[in-house]
Amino acid sequence: MRLLSAPLALALLAAAGCQSTHVQQQPDDAASAQKHETAYQPRYRDTWPEVRTYIATSWDTTYTEVDNLPKPFYSGAPQWRVIFYWDMYFVHEGLLTDDRYDGSRNALSHWRMAKNHADNLLSLADKYGFVPNASAPWGTNRSQPPYLSVMVRDVYERAEDNDRDVADEWLRDAYETLRTEYDFWISDEIEDNTTPLPGLQRYFHHATDEDADAQYERLLERLDLPADPDPEQKKRLSDHYFAEAESGMDFTPRFEQRAADFAAVDLNTNLYRYEKNFAWMTDELGLTDQPDWEAKAQARKERIGEYFWDDERGLFLDYDFANNRRSRVAAYTTFHPLWAGLATEEQAARVAENLSLFEREWGVAATASTPYEVDYQWGEDDGWAPVHLIVIAGLRNYGYHDKARRVAKKYLDLVAKNYENPLPASYEENDETHRRTPGHVYEKYEATTGTVNEDEYPASEFLSWTAATYAYAYAYVASGEG
């Protein structure tokens, strides 16, 4: 794995005035872009149904009950006994996909489990005043990208008619809790998420100095950090890496190693969805004397267009408020405004045209190619499940079905390929060699090589968000939509 050197990391952490040359990421050549635009011919289509059946019959391997959460849930992997915040949204999409398209005997239990996941996250928000990164004590000094209002609305709208009175009461309680979570992101009472840009938020953290010191020591070798920094430098580095962890993308070139200096396009897009969902909830419940949520959503939409939209590059990009410019590194989060439905038709067309910046032989990578010698696990080769789901959903929302189906088919092939014959065939962990066997799906993959991703740590088997994204992509391709 190639990591950013300590001197380069420090250079990128320089204060305002850093003037390195802007580079517009492009495909390697015109032939590469044209290759991706041609009709994709799946190579593992015959294996797709087998993987789909494996997923449908394997959810129970992650069934978990713990004392600090009120409801049973599907954990991220069979060996985990915690929930991770943003993982639950993608698992939620997969479970409701089963219900929506399959008509399977598990449909009710899938909806019920999706509600359990929302209830567990709501309980954490009630307890802490925000939804933590994870439900374990070590995960409570930061959050992760907020998706809970989307989950709550989905669950409510899918409730059976004979549960409507119960659902109304549940939604009313959820609305109050969601407002508490929303305030966490905009008020600075728990952590400093506001930015100098009016009404736009950033990722940050609220770790103690002791937590920050411990985190720094854990990351020393992983990120090639300075071994003996002065206290101010150590604090600055810790802030940036904690903020990057709150983004869920730990770690990535997306924020140029200075995550705390950026207003994040995905975070603000998600908060726009909260404001739109709050407007819907107050109307659905007949609530009065509420904030004008539609006006708040419209104001945020305008600021997203002003600060994040780069008309020259045709992308939504994180905004570096320390240097008053947009990020040099394009990330898949450019598709978030399409996922949320806030992009204009022209903006969506430009983003769709730029799919080739992220598209690889076996799927979509977390970022475009970068000028930096960096290969973290959320970088230019890495094909994670949430990357694919957001990209597919965004393209689908605006009618770019040819592109969306191609990405979906590539992801189905990527997962099926390694289900048949996982590569690398072995990995090292705790000074022991372990061999992979066929018949599994994995946490993360390489979109460039079509192999299991080994960056930073070995990928776990049956990662729930991989299973869920596969179910989503499979159902979309099978539906013939568009």
Contacts in CASP RR format, 6 or more apart in sequence:
PFRMAT RR
TARGET T0000
AUTHOR 0000-0000-0000
METHOD contacts of the structure
MODEL  1
MRLLSAPLALALLAAAGCQSTHVQQQPDDAASAQKHETAYQPRYRDTWPE
VRTYIATSWDTTYTEVDNLPKPFYSGAPQWRVIFYWDMYFVHEGLLTDDR
YDGSRNALSHWRMAKNHADNLLSLADKYGFVPNASAPWGTNRSQPPYLSV
MVRDVYERAEDNDRDVADEWLRDAYETLRTEYDFWISDEIEDNTTPLPGL
QRYFHHATDEDADAQYERLLERLDLPADPDPEQKKRLSDHYFAEAESGMD
FTPRFEQRAADFAAVDLNTNLYRYEKNFAWMTDELGLTDQPDWEAKAQAR
KERIGEYFWDDERGLFLDYDFANNRRSRVAAYTTFHPLWAGLATEEQAAR
VAENLSLFEREWGVAATASTPYEVDYQWGEDDGWAPVHLIVIAGLRNYGY
HDKARRVAKKYLDLVAKNYENPLPASYEENDETHRRTPGHVYEKYEATTG
TVNEDEYPASEFLSWTAATYAYAYAYVASGEG
1 375 0 8 1.000
1 455 0 8 1.000
1 456 0 8 1.000
2 373 0 8 1.000
2 374 0 8 1.000
2 375 0 8 1.000
3 222 0 8 1.000
3 223 0 8 1.000
3 224 0 8 1.000
3 374 0 8 1.000
3 375 0 8 1.000
3 376 0 8 1.000
4 12 0 8 1.000
4 223 0 8 1.000
4 224 0 8 1.000
4 253 0 8 1.000
4 257 0 8 1.000
4 372 0 8 1.000
4 373 0 8 1.000
4 374 0 8 1.000
5 224 0 8 1.000
5 373 0 8 1.000
6 224 0 8 1.000
6 225 0 8 1.000
6 226 0 8 1.000
8 372 0 8 1.000
8 373 0 8 1.000
9 223 0 8 1.000
9 224 0 8 1.000
9 225 0 8 1.000
9 237 0 8 1.000
9 257 0 8 1.000
10 226 0 8 1.000
10 233 0 8 1.000
11 18 0 8 1.000
12 18 0 8 1.000
12 256 0 8 1.000
12 257 0 8 1.000
12 258 0 8 1.000
12 372 0 8 1.000
13 236 0 8 1.000
13 237 0 8 1.000
13 240 0 8 1.000
13 257 0 8 1.000
13 258 0 8 1.000
15 322 0 8 1.000
16 322 0 8 1.000
16 323 0 8 1.000
16 324 0 8 1.000
17 323 0 8 1.000
18 323 0 8 1.000
20 328 0 8 1.000
22 325 0 8 1.000
22 328 0 8 1.000
23 328 0 8 1.000
23 371 0 8 1.000
24 313 0 8 1.000
25 329 0 8 1.000
25 330 0 8 1.000
25 357 0 8 1.000
25 368 0 8 1.000
25 369 0 8 1.000
25 370 0 8 1.000
26 357 0 8 1.000
27 33 0 8 1.000
27 36 0 8 1.000
27 356 0 8 1.000
27 357 0 8 1.000
28 369 0 8 1.000
32 356 0 8 1.000
33 356 0 8 1.000
36 355 0 8 1.000
36 356 0 8 1.000
36 359 0 8 1.000
36 406 0 8 1.000
37 356 0 8 1.000
39 406 0 8 1.000
40 406 0 8 1.000
40 409 0 8 1.000
40 410 0 8 1.000
42 48 0 8 1.000
42 409 0 8 1.000
42 412 0 8 1.000
42 413 0 8 1.000
43 413 0 8 1.000
43 417 0 8 1.000
44 412 0 8 1.000
44 413 0 8 1.000
44 416 0 8 1.000
44 417 0 8 1.000
44 420 0 8 1.000
45 412 0 8 1.000
45 413 0 8 1.000
47 416 0 8 1.000
47 419 0 8 1.000
47 420 0 8 1.000
48 412 0 8 1.000
48 416 0 8 1.000
48 474 0 8 1.000
50 416 0 8 1.000
50 419 0 8 1.000
51 412 0 8 1.000
51 415 0 8 1.000
51 416 0 8 1.000
51 419 0 8 1.000
51 441 0 8 1.000
51 470 0 8 1.000
52 470 0 8 1.000
52 471 0 8 1.000
52 474 0 8 1.000
54 419 0 8 1.000
54 439 0 8 1.000
54 441 0 8 1.000
55 441 0 8 1.000
55 467 0 8 1.000
55 470 0 8 1.000
55 471 0 8 1.000
56 98 0 8 1.000
56 102 0 8 1.000
56 104 0 8 1.000
56 106 0 8 1.000
56 471 0 8 1.000
58 462 0 8 1.000
58 467 0 8 1.000
59 74 0 8 1.000
59 95 0 8 1.000
59 106 0 8 1.000
59 113 0 8 1.000
59 464 0 8 1.000
59 467 0 8 1.000
61 78 0 8 1.000
61 462 0 8 1.000
62 74 0 8 1.000
62 75 0 8 1.000
62 76 0 8 1.000
62 77 0 8 1.000
62 78 0 8 1.000
62 80 0 8 1.000
62 462 0 8 1.000
62 464 0 8 1.000
63 72 0 8 1.000
63 73 0 8 1.000
63 74 0 8 1.000
64 72 0 8 1.000
64 73 0 8 1.000
64 74 0 8 1.000
64 75 0 8 1.000
64 80 0 8 1.000
64 81 0 8 1.000
65 72 0 8 1.000
65 73 0 8 1.000
66 81 0 8 1.000
66 82 0 8 1.000
66 135 0 8 1.000
68 135 0 8 1.000
69 83 0 8 1.000
69 120 0 8 1.000
69 123 0 8 1.000
69 124 0 8 1.000
69 135 0 8 1.000
70 119 0 8 1.000
70 120 0 8 1.000
70 123 0 8 1.000
71 116 0 8 1.000
71 117 0 8 1.000
71 119 0 8 1.000
71 120 0 8 1.000
72 113 0 8 1.000
72 116 0 8 1.000
73 83 0 8 1.000
73 88 0 8 1.000
73 113 0 8 1.000
73 116 0 8 1.000
73 117 0 8 1.000
73 120 0 8 1.000
74 91 0 8 1.000
74 95 0 8 1.000
74 113 0 8 1.000
74 117 0 8 1.000
74 464 0 8 1.000
75 81 0 8 1.000
75 82 0 8 1.000
75 83 0 8 1.000
75 464 0 8 1.000
76 83 0 8 1.000
76 84 0 8 1.000
76 87 0 8 1.000
76 91 0 8 1.000
76 463 0 8 1.000
76 464 0 8 1.000
76 465 0 8 1.000
77 443 0 8 1.000
77 460 0 8 1.000
77 461 0 8 1.000
77 462 0 8 1.000
77 463 0 8 1.000
77 464 0 8 1.000
78 461 0 8 1.000
78 462 0 8 1.000
79 460 0 8 1.000
82 134 0 8 1.000
82 135 0 8 1.000
82 136 0 8 1.000
83 117 0 8 1.000
83 120 0 8 1.000
83 121 0 8 1.000
83 134 0 8 1.000
83 135 0 8 1.000
84 133 0 8 1.000
84 134 0 8 1.000
84 144 0 8 1.000
85 121 0 8 1.000
85 131 0 8 1.000
85 132 0 8 1.000
85 133 0 8 1.000
85 134 0 8 1.000
85 143 0 8 1.000
85 144 0 8 1.000
85 145 0 8 1.000
85 146 0 8 1.000
85 147 0 8 1.000
85 148 0 8 1.000
86 144 0 8 1.000
86 145 0 8 1.000
86 147 0 8 1.000
86 248 0 8 1.000
86 386 0 8 1.000
87 464 0 8 1.000
87 465 0 8 1.000
88 117 0 8 1.000
88 120 0 8 1.000
88 121 0 8 1.000
88 147 0 8 1.000
88 151 0 8 1.000
89 147 0 8 1.000
89 148 0 8 1.000
89 150 0 8 1.000
89 151 0 8 1.000
90 385 0 8 1.000
90 386 0 8 1.000
90 389 0 8 1.000
90 464 0 8 1.000
90 465 0 8 1.000
90 468 0 8 1.000
90 469 0 8 1.000
91 117 0 8 1.000
91 464 0 8 1.000
91 465 0 8 1.000
91 467 0 8 1.000
91 468 0 8 1.000
92 114 0 8 1.000
92 117 0 8 1.000
92 118 0 8 1.000
92 147 0 8 1.000
92 151 0 8 1.000
92 154 0 8 1.000
92 468 0 8 1.000
93 389 0 8 1.000
93 468 0 8 1.000
93 469 0 8 1.000
93 472 0 8 1.000
94 467 0 8 1.000
94 468 0 8 1.000
94 469 0 8 1.000
94 471 0 8 1.000
94 472 0 8 1.000
95 110 0 8 1.000
95 111 0 8 1.000
95 113 0 8 1.000
95 114 0 8 1.000
95 468 0 8 1.000
96 110 0 8 1.000
96 111 0 8 1.000
96 114 0 8 1.000
96 154 0 8 1.000
96 158 0 8 1.000
97 468 0 8 1.000
97 471 0 8 1.000
97 472 0 8 1.000
97 475 0 8 1.000
98 104 0 8 1.000
98 106 0 8 1.000
98 107 0 8 1.000
98 110 0 8 1.000
98 471 0 8 1.000
99 107 0 8 1.000
99 108 0 8 1.000
99 110 0 8 1.000
99 111 0 8 1.000
99 158 0 8 1.000
100 475 0 8 1.000
101 475 0 8 1.000
101 478 0 8 1.000
101 479 0 8 1.000
102 475 0 8 1.000
104 110 0 8 1.000
111 155 0 8 1.000
111 158 0 8 1.000
114 151 0 8 1.000
114 154 0 8 1.000
114 155 0 8 1.000
114 158 0 8 1.000
115 155 0 8 1.000
117 151 0 8 1.000
118 148 0 8 1.000
118 151 0 8 1.000
118 152 0 8 1.000
118 155 0 8 1.000
118 174 0 8 1.000
120 135 0 8 1.000
121 131 0 8 1.000
121 148 0 8 1.000
121 151 0 8 1.000
122 148 0 8 1.000
122 152 0 8 1.000
122 173 0 8 1.000
122 174 0 8 1.000
122 177 0 8 1.000
122 178 0 8 1.000
124 131 0 8 1.000
124 132 0 8 1.000
124 135 0 8 1.000
125 131 0 8 1.000
125 148 0 8 1.000
125 177 0 8 1.000
125 178 0 8 1.000
125 180 0 8 1.000
125 181 0 8 1.000
126 177 0 8 1.000
126 180 0 8 1.000
128 140 0 8 1.000
129 180 0 8 1.000
129 181 0 8 1.000
129 184 0 8 1.000
129 190 0 8 1.000
130 143 0 8 1.000
130 180 0 8 1.000
130 181 0 8 1.000
130 184 0 8 1.000
130 185 0 8 1.000
130 190 0 8 1.000
131 143 0 8 1.000
131 144 0 8 1.000
131 146 0 8 1.000
131 148 0 8 1.000
131 181 0 8 1.000
132 139 0 8 1.000
132 140 0 8 1.000
132 141 0 8 1.000
132 142 0 8 1.000
132 143 0 8 1.000
133 139 0 8 1.000
133 140 0 8 1.000
133 141 0 8 1.000
133 142 0 8 1.000
133 143 0 8 1.000
133 144 0 8 1.000
133 245 0 8 1.000
133 246 0 8 1.000
133 248 0 8 1.000
134 140 0 8 1.000
141 205 0 8 1.000
141 206 0 8 1.000
141 207 0 8 1.000
141 208 0 8 1.000
141 211 0 8 1.000
141 242 0 8 1.000
142 191 0 8 1.000
142 204 0 8 1.000
142 205 0 8 1.000
142 206 0 8 1.000
142 207 0 8 1.000
142 242 0 8 1.000
142 245 0 8 1.000
142 246 0 8 1.000
143 184 0 8 1.000
143 185 0 8 1.000
143 246 0 8 1.000
144 246 0 8 1.000
144 247 0 8 1.000
144 248 0 8 1.000
145 247 0 8 1.000
145 248 0 8 1.000
145 266 0 8 1.000
145 267 0 8 1.000
145 270 0 8 1.000
146 181 0 8 1.000
146 182 0 8 1.000
146 185 0 8 1.000
146 267 0 8 1.000
146 270 0 8 1.000
146 271 0 8 1.000
146 274 0 8 1.000
147 270 0 8 1.000
148 178 0 8 1.000
148 181 0 8 1.000
149 178 0 8 1.000
149 182 0 8 1.000
149 273 0 8 1.000
149 274 0 8 1.000
149 277 0 8 1.000
149 278 0 8 1.000
150 270 0 8 1.000
150 273 0 8 1.000
150 277 0 8 1.000
152 171 0 8 1.000
152 174 0 8 1.000
152 178 0 8 1.000
152 277 0 8 1.000
153 277 0 8 1.000
153 280 0 8 1.000
153 281 0 8 1.000
156 167 0 8 1.000
156 170 0 8 1.000
156 171 0 8 1.000
156 174 0 8 1.000
156 284 0 8 1.000
159 166 0 8 1.000
159 167 0 8 1.000
168 285 0 8 1.000
171 281 0 8 1.000
171 284 0 8 1.000
171 285 0 8 1.000
172 285 0 8 1.000
172 287 0 8 1.000
175 278 0 8 1.000
175 281 0 8 1.000
175 282 0 8 1.000
175 285 0 8 1.000
175 287 0 8 1.000
178 274 0 8 1.000
178 277 0 8 1.000
178 278 0 8 1.000
179 278 0 8 1.000
182 271 0 8 1.000
182 274 0 8 1.000
182 278 0 8 1.000
183 189 0 8 1.000
184 190 0 8 1.000
184 191 0 8 1.000
184 193 0 8 1.000
185 193 0 8 1.000
185 201 0 8 1.000
185 267 0 8 1.000
185 271 0 8 1.000
186 193 0 8 1.000
186 194 0 8 1.000
186 199 0 8 1.000
186 201 0 8 1.000
186 271 0 8 1.000
188 194 0 8 1.000
190 206 0 8 1.000
191 204 0 8 1.000
191 205 0 8 1.000
191 206 0 8 1.000
192 204 0 8 1.000
193 201 0 8 1.000
193 202 0 8 1.000
193 203 0 8 1.000
193 204 0 8 1.000
194 201 0 8 1.000
194 202 0 8 1.000
195 201 0 8 1.000
195 202 0 8 1.000
195 263 0 8 1.000
195 321 0 8 1.000
196 321 0 8 1.000
197 263 0 8 1.000
197 303 0 8 1.000
197 307 0 8 1.000
197 319 0 8 1.000
197 321 0 8 1.000
198 303 0 8 1.000
199 299 0 8 1.000
199 300 0 8 1.000
199 303 0 8 1.000
200 263 0 8 1.000
200 268 0 8 1.000
200 300 0 8 1.000
200 303 0 8 1.000
200 304 0 8 1.000
200 307 0 8 1.000
200 319 0 8 1.000
201 263 0 8 1.000
201 264 0 8 1.000
201 267 0 8 1.000
201 268 0 8 1.000
201 271 0 8 1.000
202 243 0 8 1.000
202 259 0 8 1.000
202 260 0 8 1.000
202 261 0 8 1.000
202 262 0 8 1.000
202 263 0 8 1.000
202 264 0 8 1.000
202 267 0 8 1.000
203 243 0 8 1.000
203 244 0 8 1.000
203 246 0 8 1.000
203 247 0 8 1.000
203 259 0 8 1.000
203 260 0 8 1.000
203 262 0 8 1.000
203 264 0 8 1.000
203 267 0 8 1.000
204 239 0 8 1.000
204 242 0 8 1.000
204 243 0 8 1.000
204 246 0 8 1.000
204 260 0 8 1.000
205 239 0 8 1.000
205 242 0 8 1.000
205 243 0 8 1.000
205 245 0 8 1.000
205 246 0 8 1.000
207 215 0 8 1.000
207 238 0 8 1.000
207 242 0 8 1.000
212 234 0 8 1.000
212 235 0 8 1.000
212 238 0 8 1.000
212 239 0 8 1.000
212 242 0 8 1.000
213 234 0 8 1.000
213 238 0 8 1.000
215 238 0 8 1.000
215 241 0 8 1.000
215 242 0 8 1.000
216 225 0 8 1.000
216 234 0 8 1.000
216 237 0 8 1.000
216 238 0 8 1.000
216 241 0 8 1.000
219 225 0 8 1.000
219 241 0 8 1.000
220 227 0 8 1.000
222 456 0 8 1.000
223 241 0 8 1.000
223 251 0 8 1.000
225 237 0 8 1.000
226 233 0 8 1.000
226 237 0 8 1.000
229 237 0 8 1.000
239 260 0 8 1.000
240 255 0 8 1.000
240 257 0 8 1.000
240 258 0 8 1.000
240 259 0 8 1.000
240 260 0 8 1.000
240 261 0 8 1.000
241 250 0 8 1.000
241 251 0 8 1.000
241 259 0 8 1.000
243 255 0 8 1.000
243 259 0 8 1.000
243 260 0 8 1.000
244 250 0 8 1.000
244 251 0 8 1.000
244 252 0 8 1.000
244 255 0 8 1.000
244 259 0 8 1.000
245 251 0 8 1.000
246 259 0 8 1.000
247 254 0 8 1.000
247 255 0 8 1.000
247 259 0 8 1.000
247 264 0 8 1.000
247 266 0 8 1.000
247 267 0 8 1.000
248 378 0 8 1.000
249 331 0 8 1.000
249 366 0 8 1.000
249 378 0 8 1.000
250 378 0 8 1.000
251 376 0 8 1.000
251 377 0 8 1.000
251 378 0 8 1.000
251 456 0 8 1.000
252 331 0 8 1.000
252 366 0 8 1.000
252 367 0 8 1.000
252 376 0 8 1.000
252 377 0 8 1.000
252 378 0 8 1.000
252 379 0 8 1.000
253 329 0 8 1.000
253 367 0 8 1.000
253 370 0 8 1.000
253 372 0 8 1.000
253 374 0 8 1.000
253 376 0 8 1.000
253 379 0 8 1.000
253 380 0 8 1.000
254 318 0 8 1.000
254 327 0 8 1.000
254 329 0 8 1.000
254 331 0 8 1.000
254 333 0 8 1.000
254 366 0 8 1.000
254 367 0 8 1.000
254 378 0 8 1.000
254 379 0 8 1.000
255 261 0 8 1.000
255 262 0 8 1.000
255 318 0 8 1.000
255 327 0 8 1.000
255 329 0 8 1.000
256 320 0 8 1.000
256 327 0 8 1.000
256 328 0 8 1.000
256 329 0 8 1.000
258 320 0 8 1.000
258 322 0 8 1.000
261 320 0 8 1.000
261 321 0 8 1.000
261 322 0 8 1.000
261 323 0 8 1.000
262 318 0 8 1.000
262 319 0 8 1.000
262 320 0 8 1.000
262 321 0 8 1.000
262 327 0 8 1.000
263 307 0 8 1.000
263 308 0 8 1.000
263 318 0 8 1.000
263 319 0 8 1.000
263 321 0 8 1.000
264 318 0 8 1.000
264 333 0 8 1.000
265 304 0 8 1.000
265 308 0 8 1.000
265 316 0 8 1.000
265 317 0 8 1.000
265 318 0 8 1.000
265 319 0 8 1.000
265 333 0 8 1.000
265 334 0 8 1.000
265 336 0 8 1.000
265 337 0 8 1.000
266 333 0 8 1.000
266 336 0 8 1.000
268 300 0 8 1.000
268 303 0 8 1.000
268 304 0 8 1.000
268 308 0 8 1.000
269 304 0 8 1.000
269 333 0 8 1.000
269 336 0 8 1.000
269 337 0 8 1.000
269 339 0 8 1.000
269 340 0 8 1.000
269 342 0 8 1.000
270 336 0 8 1.000
270 340 0 8 1.000
271 300 0 8 1.000
272 297 0 8 1.000
272 300 0 8 1.000
272 301 0 8 1.000
272 304 0 8 1.000
272 340 0 8 1.000
272 342 0 8 1.000
273 340 0 8 1.000
275 293 0 8 1.000
275 294 0 8 1.000
275 296 0 8 1.000
275 297 0 8 1.000
275 300 0 8 1.000
276 293 0 8 1.000
276 294 0 8 1.000
276 297 0 8 1.000
278 290 0 8 1.000
278 291 0 8 1.000
278 293 0 8 1.000
279 293 0 8 1.000
279 294 0 8 1.000
279 297 0 8 1.000
281 287 0 8 1.000
282 290 0 8 1.000
282 293 0 8 1.000
301 342 0 8 1.000
304 316 0 8 1.000
304 337 0 8 1.000
304 342 0 8 1.000
305 316 0 8 1.000
307 319 0 8 1.000
307 326 0 8 1.000
308 316 0 8 1.000
308 317 0 8 1.000
308 318 0 8 1.000
308 319 0 8 1.000
308 326 0 8 1.000
308 337 0 8 1.000
309 315 0 8 1.000
309 316 0 8 1.000
309 347 0 8 1.000
310 316 0 8 1.000
310 317 0 8 1.000
310 326 0 8 1.000
313 330 0 8 1.000
313 354 0 8 1.000
314 347 0 8 1.000
314 350 0 8 1.000
314 351 0 8 1.000
314 353 0 8 1.000
314 354 0 8 1.000
315 330 0 8 1.000
315 334 0 8 1.000
315 350 0 8 1.000
315 351 0 8 1.000
315 354 0 8 1.000
315 357 0 8 1.000
316 333 0 8 1.000
316 334 0 8 1.000
316 336 0 8 1.000
316 337 0 8 1.000
316 343 0 8 1.000
316 347 0 8 1.000
316 351 0 8 1.000
317 326 0 8 1.000
317 327 0 8 1.000
317 330 0 8 1.000
317 331 0 8 1.000
317 334 0 8 1.000
318 326 0 8 1.000
318 327 0 8 1.000
318 331 0 8 1.000
318 333 0 8 1.000
319 325 0 8 1.000
319 326 0 8 1.000
319 327 0 8 1.000
320 326 0 8 1.000
320 327 0 8 1.000
328 370 0 8 1.000
328 371 0 8 1.000
329 367 0 8 1.000
329 368 0 8 1.000
329 370 0 8 1.000
330 354 0 8 1.000
330 357 0 8 1.000
330 358 0 8 1.000
330 367 0 8 1.000
330 368 0 8 1.000
331 366 0 8 1.000
331 367 0 8 1.000
331 368 0 8 1.000
332 358 0 8 1.000
332 364 0 8 1.000
332 365 0 8 1.000
332 366 0 8 1.000
332 367 0 8 1.000
332 387 0 8 1.000
332 390 0 8 1.000
332 391 0 8 1.000
333 390 0 8 1.000
334 351 0 8 1.000
334 354 0 8 1.000
335 351 0 8 1.000
335 390 0 8 1.000
335 391 0 8 1.000
335 394 0 8 1.000
335 395 0 8 1.000
336 390 0 8 1.000
337 343 0 8 1.000
337 347 0 8 1.000
337 351 0 8 1.000
338 348 0 8 1.000
338 351 0 8 1.000
338 352 0 8 1.000
338 393 0 8 1.000
338 394 0 8 1.000
338 395 0 8 1.000
338 397 0 8 1.000
338 398 0 8 1.000
339 390 0 8 1.000
339 393 0 8 1.000
339 394 0 8 1.000
339 397 0 8 1.000
341 394 0 8 1.000
341 397 0 8 1.000
341 398 0 8 1.000
343 351 0 8 1.000
343 398 0 8 1.000
345 398 0 8 1.000
348 397 0 8 1.000
348 398 0 8 1.000
348 400 0 8 1.000
349 398 0 8 1.000
352 395 0 8 1.000
352 398 0 8 1.000
352 400 0 8 1.000
352 403 0 8 1.000
355 364 0 8 1.000
355 391 0 8 1.000
355 395 0 8 1.000
355 403 0 8 1.000
355 407 0 8 1.000
357 368 0 8 1.000
357 369 0 8 1.000
358 364 0 8 1.000
358 365 0 8 1.000
358 366 0 8 1.000
358 367 0 8 1.000
358 368 0 8 1.000
358 391 0 8 1.000
359 365 0 8 1.000
359 407 0 8 1.000
359 410 0 8 1.000
360 381 0 8 1.000
360 383 0 8 1.000
360 447 0 8 1.000
360 448 0 8 1.000
361 410 0 8 1.000
361 447 0 8 1.000
361 448 0 8 1.000
361 450 0 8 1.000
362 383 0 8 1.000
362 410 0 8 1.000
362 413 0 8 1.000
362 414 0 8 1.000
362 417 0 8 1.000
362 445 0 8 1.000
362 446 0 8 1.000
362 447 0 8 1.000
362 448 0 8 1.000
362 449 0 8 1.000
362 450 0 8 1.000
363 383 0 8 1.000
363 388 0 8 1.000
363 407 0 8 1.000
363 410 0 8 1.000
363 411 0 8 1.000
363 414 0 8 1.000
363 447 0 8 1.000
364 383 0 8 1.000
364 387 0 8 1.000
364 388 0 8 1.000
364 391 0 8 1.000
364 407 0 8 1.000
364 410 0 8 1.000
364 411 0 8 1.000
364 447 0 8 1.000
365 379 0 8 1.000
365 380 0 8 1.000
365 381 0 8 1.000
365 382 0 8 1.000
365 383 0 8 1.000
365 387 0 8 1.000
365 447 0 8 1.000
365 448 0 8 1.000
366 378 0 8 1.000
366 379 0 8 1.000
366 380 0 8 1.000
366 382 0 8 1.000
366 383 0 8 1.000
366 384 0 8 1.000
366 387 0 8 1.000
367 378 0 8 1.000
367 379 0 8 1.000
367 380 0 8 1.000
368 380 0 8 1.000
369 380 0 8 1.000
370 379 0 8 1.000
370 380 0 8 1.000
375 381 0 8 1.000
375 455 0 8 1.000
376 455 0 8 1.000
376 456 0 8 1.000
377 444 0 8 1.000
377 453 0 8 1.000
377 455 0 8 1.000
377 456 0 8 1.000
378 384 0 8 1.000
381 446 0 8 1.000
381 447 0 8 1.000
381 448 0 8 1.000
381 449 0 8 1.000
382 444 0 8 1.000
382 445 0 8 1.000
382 446 0 8 1.000
382 447 0 8 1.000
382 453 0 8 1.000
382 455 0 8 1.000
383 414 0 8 1.000
383 444 0 8 1.000
383 445 0 8 1.000
383 446 0 8 1.000
383 447 0 8 1.000
383 453 0 8 1.000
384 444 0 8 1.000
384 445 0 8 1.000
385 444 0 8 1.000
385 463 0 8 1.000
385 465 0 8 1.000
385 466 0 8 1.000
385 468 0 8 1.000
385 469 0 8 1.000
385 470 0 8 1.000
386 465 0 8 1.000
386 469 0 8 1.000
388 407 0 8 1.000
388 408 0 8 1.000
388 411 0 8 1.000
388 469 0 8 1.000
388 473 0 8 1.000
389 468 0 8 1.000
389 469 0 8 1.000
389 472 0 8 1.000
389 473 0 8 1.000
391 404 0 8 1.000
391 407 0 8 1.000
392 404 0 8 1.000
392 407 0 8 1.000
392 408 0 8 1.000
392 411 0 8 1.000
392 472 0 8 1.000
392 473 0 8 1.000
392 476 0 8 1.000
394 404 0 8 1.000
395 401 0 8 1.000
395 403 0 8 1.000
395 404 0 8 1.000
395 407 0 8 1.000
396 404 0 8 1.000
396 476 0 8 1.000
396 481 0 8 1.000
399 482 0 8 1.000
401 481 0 8 1.000
401 482 0 8 1.000
404 476 0 8 1.000
405 476 0 8 1.000
405 477 0 8 1.000
408 473 0 8 1.000
408 474 0 8 1.000
408 476 0 8 1.000
408 477 0 8 1.000
409 473 0 8 1.000
409 477 0 8 1.000
410 447 0 8 1.000
411 469 0 8 1.000
411 470 0 8 1.000
411 473 0 8 1.000
412 470 0 8 1.000
412 473 0 8 1.000
412 474 0 8 1.000
412 477 0 8 1.000
414 445 0 8 1.000
414 447 0 8 1.000
414 450 0 8 1.000
415 441 0 8 1.000
415 442 0 8 1.000
415 445 0 8 1.000
415 466 0 8 1.000
415 470 0 8 1.000
417 450 0 8 1.000
418 440 0 8 1.000
418 441 0 8 1.000
418 442 0 8 1.000
418 445 0 8 1.000
418 450 0 8 1.000
418 451 0 8 1.000
418 452 0 8 1.000
419 438 0 8 1.000
419 439 0 8 1.000
419 440 0 8 1.000
419 441 0 8 1.000
420 438 0 8 1.000
420 439 0 8 1.000
421 438 0 8 1.000
422 436 0 8 1.000
422 437 0 8 1.000
422 438 0 8 1.000
422 439 0 8 1.000
422 440 0 8 1.000
422 442 0 8 1.000
422 452 0 8 1.000
423 450 0 8 1.000
423 451 0 8 1.000
423 452 0 8 1.000
424 436 0 8 1.000
424 451 0 8 1.000
424 452 0 8 1.000
424 454 0 8 1.000
425 435 0 8 1.000
425 436 0 8 1.000
426 433 0 8 1.000
426 434 0 8 1.000
426 435 0 8 1.000
426 436 0 8 1.000
427 433 0 8 1.000
427 434 0 8 1.000
427 436 0 8 1.000
427 454 0 8 1.000
427 458 0 8 1.000
428 434 0 8 1.000
428 458 0 8 1.000
429 458 0 8 1.000
434 458 0 8 1.000
436 452 0 8 1.000
440 461 0 8 1.000
440 462 0 8 1.000
441 461 0 8 1.000
441 462 0 8 1.000
441 463 0 8 1.000
441 466 0 8 1.000
441 467 0 8 1.000
441 470 0 8 1.000
442 452 0 8 1.000
442 453 0 8 1.000
442 459 0 8 1.000
442 460 0 8 1.000
442 461 0 8 1.000
442 463 0 8 1.000
442 466 0 8 1.000
443 453 0 8 1.000
443 459 0 8 1.000
443 460 0 8 1.000
443 461 0 8 1.000
443 463 0 8 1.000
443 466 0 8 1.000
444 452 0 8 1.000
444 453 0 8 1.000
444 455 0 8 1.000
444 459 0 8 1.000
444 463 0 8 1.000
444 466 0 8 1.000
445 451 0 8 1.000
445 452 0 8 1.000
445 453 0 8 1.000
445 459 0 8 1.000
446 452 0 8 1.000
446 453 0 8 1.000
452 459 0 8 1.000
453 459 0 8 1.000
END
